[in-house]
Amino acid sequence: MRTLKHLTFCLAAAFIATGCSQEDNEPQTTVKKGTPAEFTMTINGGTGTRTITTHNEENRTISWREGDEVGIFAVSSDGTQSNRKYTYNNNEWKAVSVSDAITLTEGTDYTFYAYYPYTANITAAAASLNVLPDQSTQGEGNSSYDLSDVLISKVNESTYNGDPITLNYSHAYAMVEVLIAGDKVGDTAPQKVVLKNVITDANIDLTTQIITNTTNKQDVIMSYVANTENTGTYLYRAIVPEQIMTQGSTLLEVYGVNSGKNYMFKAPKDITYPQGKYFRMEVTIGQNNAGIKFPKGDIDPWAPTPGIDLEGEELKENLITKSIADLTSNDFQTVTSIDYFQDGDFWYALNNTEAEIQATLVNENGENYISFTTLGTPSGSWFKSSIGYHHKQKFQPTYHKLTFKLRADKVGGEMRIFIRTYSKNDGNLFFCNSLGKSANLGATKPTQTDVDEQKWIDQEIFFDFTKATTSTAGSPSAADIKEIADISEAYEQLELKFVSNKNTGINPVNFHIKDVKLEPIAFEEIPEQQRPQI
């Protein structure tokens, strides 16, 4: 249902500039002729932009707020009074200066264009009015969500007769609403909800009200809407230009649900975020795992559409933020030394003169992988020639699962894996696997069939990031294993190493790796034979 909120403002007579005596060295004020304009402002199709609302469709209201700023164009044969700024204070609208005051002459034809929020340096034919990528922030006045809800108005040419001019505003963009519920959500709202890969920028021709989207896409953090009526449910909203989300694309991600889990939801078919209306998604996390529903209808008009359910999936935080699939030759370099404390996430090949490494980024049938061979006599040591991934972001002291695909050209060729971190007291530390062994862990060796068929072998290793050791031996003693969960500096950076073992008698072995992931995992998800004895 549409809700109209009417506000009237008048330009005070004080804004009518009159001639006065001034000293020669003072700036001269141009005399403005005509009658101060009186406007009636209305807003259509309320979507709860500036008010706390319930989940009842009929109560999504919108009203002006203290400090709101609009821009108005008044066009006549005498010229254009362009982009005049008015501010809402103490229940009335005022031009911010004499030069911003619009004056009208009776008997003259005028056309009016108006918009919210006010933006400097725009024209009526080309108004760049973009939504903000983080709509969760609240300032002293309007929130970033409020400032993203662009309103536009147009009054066609008519003769001014002294009566008030009605500016009827409508929503230029779409409002997306996400309701989150379910027995796995918990007693607090998720940390954030993100609309994925949406168009945020558009140009509006206020003279025709034609909106042209740009191609700029980014994620939008949604605004949390306070709700006291429906406990156990959490409501989020965001404003975006009208657009179509194609089938299979990621619609949204929900972060920090209950014990810190994250979820991702995809479109089961093409989905439209419609201009001037709201599109609602109902997300259920729990009962039947994670799912999302699109209820029937939207606002104005209530065009019936079938409800849609689809499954969501838990979104793991992959510590490998730079995938091999996305690497270019410029991203992957061979170095002779590495600063383990430098910023950034990146792949590299470390070349040690005792055993030279030859490493390349290969694209085969449109798919990337890293290929490397270690010449001479490799020692299998973590700090010698190797392929490395440097991660310089904070991560959590929990169980993690390392997965990747491996291919080799020699039967029995063995590659070792280390995950290194650091503390000031202990120096280099190596995370233990879930069974209590150090990170001196071997990947599955290729068989003759694997080599003959050039088969990619799926690798899976489970780590316990609460435990580490200074020893790189295969089975450190219990005394060598440290509980490090309370050492915060150990979770600020890590180094993942792929190292050719000695491979006596068959070296050099040519190894290939791809699809590397390092993700947190719950204890219950670890295979029983890989779980520690508790």
C-alpha positions in Angstrom: 0.0 0.0 0.0 1.3 3.5 -0.8 1.7 5.9 2.1 1.9 9.6 1.5 3.5 12.0 3.9 2.7 15.7 3.1 4.9 18.6 4.0 4.6 22.2 3.0 7.3 24.7 3.0 7.4 28.4 2.0 10.3 30.5 1.2 10.4 33.2 3.8 10.1 36.8 2.6 13.5 37.4 4.1 14.9 35.6 1.1 13.6 38.2 -1.3 16.7 40.3 -2.0 16.1 44.0 -2.1 18.4 46.8 -3.0 20.3 48.6 -0.2 23.1 51.1 0.2 26.5 49.5 0.4 30.0 50.8 0.5 32.0 50.6 -2.7 34.3 48.0 -1.3 31.5 45.5 -0.4 30.1 42.9 -2.8 26.9 44.1 -4.5 23.8 41.9 -4.2 21.7 41.3 -7.3 18.1 42.3 -6.9 15.8 39.2 -7.3 12.4 39.8 -8.8 9.2 37.8 -8.4 7.2 36.0 -5.7 8.8 33.5 -3.3 7.8 30.0 -4.4 5.5 27.9 -2.2 5.9 24.2 -2.6 3.9 21.2 -1.4 6.2 18.2 -1.0 4.9 14.6 -1.0 6.7 11.3 -1.0 5.1 8.2 -2.6 5.5 4.5 -2.1 7.1 4.7 1.4 9.7 2.1 2.1 10.7 2.9 5.7 13.7 5.0 4.6 13.9 7.1 7.8 11.7 5.4 10.3 11.8 2.2 12.3 9.2 0.0 10.7 7.5 -3.3 11.4 7.3 -6.2 9.0 3.8 -5.3 8.0 3.8 -4.1 4.4 1.2 -1.4 5.2 3.5 0.3 7.7 6.5 0.9 5.6 6.4 4.7 5.9 8.8 7.5 4.9 9.0 11.0 6.1 11.3 14.0 6.0 14.0 14.2 8.7 15.7 17.1 10.3 18.7 18.1 8.1 17.3 16.6 4.8 18.5 18.5 1.8 16.9 18.6 -1.7 17.9 20.2 -4.9 15.3 22.0 -7.1 15.5 23.3 -10.7 13.0 25.9 -11.9 13.0 26.3 -15.7 11.3 29.1 -17.7 11.8 31.1 -20.9 13.7 33.6 -18.8 16.3 30.9 -17.8 16.9 28.2 -15.2 17.2 28.6 -11.5 19.6 25.6 -11.2 20.1 23.1 -8.4 18.8 25.3 -5.6 19.5 23.8 -2.2 16.8 23.6 0.5 17.3 22.2 4.0 14.6 20.9 6.4 15.0 22.4 9.8 12.5 22.9 12.6 9.6 21.5 10.6 10.1 23.9 7.7 12.2 24.2 4.5 14.6 27.0 3.9 16.9 27.9 1.2 20.5 27.9 2.5 21.2 31.3 1.1 19.6 34.2 -0.7 21.1 33.0 -4.0 19.4 29.6 -3.5 15.9 31.1 -3.1 13.6 30.4 -6.0 11.3 33.3 -7.1 8.5 33.0 -9.6 6.6 35.5 -11.8 2.9 35.1 -12.2 1.8 34.4 -15.8 5.1 32.8 -16.6 5.4 29.1 -17.6 7.7 26.9 -15.4 8.9 23.4 -15.4 10.3 22.0 -12.1 12.7 19.1 -11.4 13.7 18.1 -7.9 15.6 15.3 -6.2 17.0 14.0 -2.9 19.7 14.0 -1.5 21.2 17.3 -2.6 24.4 16.9 -4.6 26.6 19.8 -5.8 27.7 20.2 -9.4 25.0 18.3 -11.2 22.7 19.3 -14.0 19.1 18.4 -14.6 20.0 16.4 -17.7 22.9 14.5 -16.1 22.6 13.8 -12.4 25.0 11.2 -11.1 23.3 9.9 -8.0 24.9 6.7 -6.6 24.1 4.5 -3.7 26.7 3.9 -1.0 28.5 0.5 -0.8 28.3 0.5 3.0 24.7 1.3 4.0 25.1 0.1 7.6 26.7 3.2 9.0 24.8 5.8 11.0 26.1 9.4 11.3 24.8 12.3 13.3 22.0 12.9 10.8 20.9 10.6 8.0 22.4 7.1 7.7 24.3 5.9 4.7 21.1 4.0 3.9 19.0 7.1 4.0 21.4 8.9 1.7 21.2 6.0 -0.8 17.4 6.3 -1.2 17.3 8.7 -4.1 14.0 10.5 -4.6 13.0 12.3 -7.8 10.2 14.7 -8.8 9.0 16.4 -12.0 6.3 19.0 -12.6 5.5 19.5 -16.3 5.4 23.0 -17.8 2.4 25.0 -16.6 1.6 28.7 -16.0 2.3 30.0 -12.5 -0.7 31.6 -11.0 0.5 32.1 -7.4 -0.8 28.8 -6.1 1.5 26.3 -4.3 3.5 24.0 -6.6 3.2 20.3 -5.7 6.4 18.3 -6.0 5.6 14.6 -5.7 8.7 12.5 -5.1 9.1 8.9 -6.0 11.8 6.3 -5.4 14.4 6.3 -8.2 15.8 2.9 -7.1 14.8 -0.4 -5.6 14.8 -1.4 -2.0 16.0 -5.0 -1.2 14.8 -6.4 2.1 16.2 -9.5 3.8 14.5 -11.2 6.8 16.7 -13.7 8.6 15.2 -16.3 11.0 15.7 -19.9 12.1 16.8 -21.9 15.1 20.5 -21.7 14.2 20.5 -17.9 14.1 21.0 -17.4 17.8 20.0 -14.5 20.2 21.9 -11.8 18.4 21.7 -10.4 14.9 24.2 -11.6 12.3 27.3 -9.5 12.1 26.5 -8.3 8.6 24.5 -9.1 5.5 26.0 -8.3 2.1 24.2 -7.9 -1.3 26.7 -9.4 -3.8 28.0 -7.8 -7.0 25.3 -5.3 -7.6 25.3 -2.1 -9.7 25.6 0.9 -7.4 26.0 3.8 -9.8 23.5 5.4 -12.2 22.9 8.6 -14.1 19.5 10.2 -14.0 18.0 12.6 -16.5 15.7 14.6 -14.2 14.0 16.2 -17.3 12.8 12.8 -18.5 13.3 10.7 -15.3 15.1 8.2 -17.4 17.7 6.3 -15.3 20.8 4.8 -17.0 22.8 2.3 -14.9 26.6 2.3 -15.2 28.5 -1.0 -15.4 30.2 -0.4 -12.0 29.4 -3.3 -9.6 30.4 -3.9 -6.0 29.2 -5.5 -2.8 26.7 -3.5 -0.6 26.6 -4.0 3.1 22.9 -3.8 4.2 21.4 -1.7 6.9 20.1 -3.4 10.0 16.6 -2.4 10.9 15.8 -2.3 14.6 12.8 -4.5 15.4 11.0 -4.9 18.7 7.9 -6.8 17.6 9.3 -10.0 16.1 12.0 -11.4 18.4 14.3 -14.0 16.9 14.1 -12.5 13.4 16.5 -9.9 12.0 15.7 -7.4 9.2 18.1 -5.8 6.8 17.6 -3.4 3.9 19.6 -1.8 1.1 18.9 0.5 -1.8 20.2 -0.3 -5.3 19.3 0.8 -8.9 16.9 -1.5 -10.7 18.7 -4.5 -12.1 18.5 -8.2 -12.9 20.4 -10.8 -10.9 21.0 -13.7 -13.3 20.3 -17.3 -12.4 23.1 -18.9 -10.5 24.6 -15.6 -9.4 25.3 -15.1 -5.7 22.5 -12.9 -4.2 23.7 -12.4 -0.7 26.1 -13.6 2.0 25.3 -13.6 5.7 28.2 -13.3 8.1 28.6 -14.0 11.8 25.6 -16.2 12.4 25.6 -17.6 15.9 29.0 -19.3 16.4 30.5 -17.1 13.7 29.3 -19.2 10.7 28.8 -17.6 7.3 26.3 -18.5 4.6 25.9 -17.8 0.9 22.6 -17.8 -1.2 22.3 -18.0 -5.0 19.5 -17.1 -7.4 17.4 -20.0 -8.6 16.4 -18.0 -11.7 16.7 -14.5 -13.0 15.6 -12.1 -10.2 14.7 -8.4 -10.7 15.2 -5.7 -8.1 12.4 -3.4 -9.3 12.5 0.4 -9.3 10.1 2.1 -6.8 9.3 -1.1 -5.1 10.8 -3.4 -2.6 11.9 -7.0 -3.1 11.9 -9.2 -0.1 13.9 -12.3 0.6 13.2 -14.5 3.7 16.2 -16.5 4.8 15.9 -19.5 7.1 19.0 -20.8 8.8 18.1 -23.9 10.7 15.2 -26.4 10.7 15.9 -27.6 7.1 19.5 -26.3 7.0 19.8 -22.9 5.2 17.3 -21.7 2.7 15.8 -18.6 1.2 12.2 -17.7 0.1 10.8 -15.0 -2.1 7.3 -14.3 -0.8 4.4 -13.5 -3.1 4.1 -10.0 -4.4 5.9 -6.7 -4.0 4.6 -3.3 -3.3 2.5 -1.1 -5.7 1.0 -3.0 -7.3 0.7 -6.3 -5.5 1.5 -8.3 -8.6 1.3 -12.0 -7.5 4.4 -14.1 -8.0 5.0 -17.6 -6.8 7.1 -18.1 -3.7 10.6 -19.7 -4.3 12.7 -21.7 -1.9 16.3 -22.6 -2.5 19.1 -24.1 -0.4 21.9 -22.0 0.9 25.3 -23.2 1.8 27.7 -22.3 4.6 30.3 -19.9 3.4 33.8 -20.8 4.5 36.5 -18.1 5.0 39.2 -19.3 2.6 42.6 -18.1 3.8 43.9 -18.5 0.3 42.5 -15.1 -0.8 44.5 -15.1 -4.1 43.5 -18.2 -6.0 45.8 -19.9 -8.5 42.9 -19.7 -11.0 43.1 -15.9 -11.0 46.9 -15.5 -11.1 48.8 -13.9 -14.0 52.5 -14.2 -14.8 53.0 -10.9 -13.1 51.5 -12.2 -9.9 53.7 -15.2 -9.6 57.4 -14.6 -9.3 60.5 -16.6 -8.4 62.5 -15.0 -5.5 65.8 -15.9 -3.8 64.6 -14.7 -0.4 61.3 -13.9 1.3 60.3 -11.5 4.1 57.8 -13.5 6.1 56.5 -10.4 7.8 55.7 -8.3 4.8 52.1 -7.1 4.0 49.9 -8.7 1.3 48.7 -12.1 0.2 50.6 -13.6 -2.7 52.1 -16.8 -4.3 55.8 -17.1 -5.0 58.5 -19.6 -5.8 61.5 -19.6 -3.5 64.8 -20.6 -5.2 67.6 -21.9 -3.0 71.0 -22.5 -4.7 71.5 -25.8 -3.0 68.6 -27.2 -5.0 67.4 -25.0 -7.8 63.6 -24.7 -8.4 62.1 -24.2 -11.8 58.5 -22.9 -11.4 56.0 -21.6 -13.9 52.3 -20.6 -14.0 50.7 -22.8 -16.7 47.3 -22.3 -18.4 45.9 -25.5 -19.8 42.5 -25.5 -21.5 41.7 -22.2 -19.8 42.7 -23.4 -16.3 45.7 -22.3 -14.3 48.0 -24.4 -12.2 51.5 -24.0 -10.8 54.2 -26.4 -12.1 57.5 -26.8 -10.4 60.6 -29.1 -10.4 63.4 -29.0 -7.9 66.8 -29.9 -9.4 69.8 -31.2 -7.6 69.3 -32.8 -4.2 66.2 -31.4 -2.4 66.3 -31.6 1.3 62.6 -31.4 2.0 63.2 -28.5 4.4 60.5 -25.8 4.7 62.9 -22.9 4.2 64.6 -24.3 1.1 63.4 -24.2 -2.5 59.6 -24.4 -2.5 56.3 -23.0 -3.6 54.8 -20.7 -1.0 51.7 -18.8 -0.2 52.0 -15.7 2.0 49.0 -14.7 4.0 49.1 -11.4 6.0 45.6 -11.2 7.6 44.2 -12.2 10.9 42.6 -15.6 11.2 41.1 -17.8 13.9 42.6 -20.4 16.2 40.4 -23.3 15.2 40.4 -26.4 13.0 41.2 -25.9 9.4 41.0 -28.1 6.3 43.6 -27.8 3.5 42.5 -29.1 0.1 44.2 -29.0 -3.2 44.7 -31.0 -6.4 48.1 -32.6 -7.2 49.6 -34.1 -10.3 53.1 -35.5 -10.7 55.2 -37.2 -13.5 56.9 -39.8 -11.3 55.4 -42.8 -9.5 55.9 -42.3 -5.8 56.9 -38.7 -6.1 56.4 -37.1 -2.6 55.7 -33.5 -1.7 55.7 -32.2 1.8 53.5 -29.5 3.3 54.2 -27.0 6.1 52.1 -24.2 7.6 54.4 -21.8 9.4 53.5 -19.0 11.8 55.5 -17.0 14.4 55.7 -15.8 17.9 58.3 -13.5 19.5 59.1 -16.0 22.3 59.2 -19.2 20.2 60.3 -17.9 16.8 59.1 -20.1 13.9 56.1 -22.3 14.8 54.5 -25.0 12.7 50.8 -25.8 13.0 50.1 -29.4 13.9 47.6 -31.5 12.0 44.5 -32.8 13.7 46.3 -35.9 15.0 49.0 -33.9 16.7 51.8 -34.3 14.0 53.7 -31.3 12.8 53.2 -29.6 9.5 55.9 -31.8 8.0 53.1 -33.7 6.2 53.2 -35.7 3.0 50.7 -35.5 0.2 49.3 -38.6 -1.4 51.8 -40.1 -3.7 50.9 -40.8 -7.4 50.5 -44.3 -8.6 51.4 -45.6 -12.0 47.8 -45.2 -13.2 47.8 -41.6 -11.9 51.0 -40.8 -13.8 49.9 -42.6 -17.0 46.5 -40.9 -17.0 48.0 -37.5 -15.8 45.4 -37.7 -13.1 44.7 -34.9 -10.6 44.7 -36.4 -7.1 42.5 -34.7 -4.5 44.4 -33.9 -1.4 42.9 -33.2 2.1 44.7 -32.5 5.3 43.2 -31.3 8.6 45.0 -28.9 10.9 44.5 -27.9 14.5 45.5 -24.2 14.6 45.4 -24.1 18.4 48.5 -26.3 18.5 52.0 -25.8 17.1 55.6 -27.0 17.5 59.0 -25.7 16.8 60.0 -29.1 15.5 59.6 -30.1 11.9 60.1 -33.8 12.6 57.2 -36.0 11.5 56.1 -36.9 15.0 57.1 -34.4 17.7 56.9 -35.4 21.3 54.0 -34.2 23.5 56.5 -31.9 25.2 57.3 -30.3 21.8 53.6 -29.4 21.1 52.4 -26.0 22.4 49.0 -24.6 23.1 49.1 -21.3 21.3 45.5 -20.1 21.0 46.2 -17.2 23.4 49.2 -16.0 21.4 47.4 -13.4 19.2 50.5 -12.6 17.1 50.5 -16.2 15.9 47.3 -15.5 14.1 48.3 -12.4 12.2 50.2 -14.1 9.3 51.1 -17.6 8.0 53.1 -19.2 5.3 51.9 -22.3 3.4 54.7 -24.3 1.9 54.8 -27.0 -0.8 58.2 -28.6 -0.8 59.6 -31.4 -3.0 60.9 -34.2 -0.7 64.2 -35.9 -1.3 62.6 -38.4 -3.7 65.9 -40.4 -3.7 66.4 -42.3 -7.0 63.6 -40.6 -8.9 64.3 -36.9 -8.6 63.7 -34.5 -10.3 59.9 -34.9 -10.0 57.7 -32.4 -11.8 54.7 -31.4 -9.5 51.6 -29.5 -10.4 49.1 -27.9 -7.9 45.8 -26.1 -8.3 42.5 -25.4 -6.5 44.2 -24.7 -3.1 41.9 -23.9 -0.2 42.5 -23.4 3.5 39.2 -23.1 5.3 37.9 -23.3 8.9 36.1 -26.5 9.8 34.1 -27.7 12.8 35.4 -30.6 14.9 32.3 -32.7 14.0 33.1 -32.3 10.3 36.6 -33.9 10.6 36.5 -37.6 9.7 36.6 -39.7 12.8 40.0 -41.3 11.9 41.5 -37.9 11.6 40.1 -36.5 14.9 42.4 -36.1 17.9 41.9 -38.5 20.8 39.9 -36.5 23.5 
